Amino acid sequence: MTRQETRGKVKRLQGRVKEAAGIMAGDRKLEREGARQRAAGAVDESLGKARRKVGDLVDGVAKAIKK
């Protein structure tokens, strides 16, 4: 797991907590902020996964070329 994936997971979790707190407190601003943070975390996590997969693919191609 890459750092970007980890940061994304953390950001997504923090967003969920903020969003839930906003819902429970009736604070729409906090709820929206949490939703945005959760979405940004999901994007970071997805980008991290994609980068890792591309890296794995490049490593696989490099190994195949060396043979």
Buried (B, 14 or more C-beta within 10 A) or exposed (E): EBEBBEBBBEBBEBBBEBBEEBEEEEBEEBBEBBBEBBEBBBEBBEBBBEEBEEEEEEEEEEEEEEE
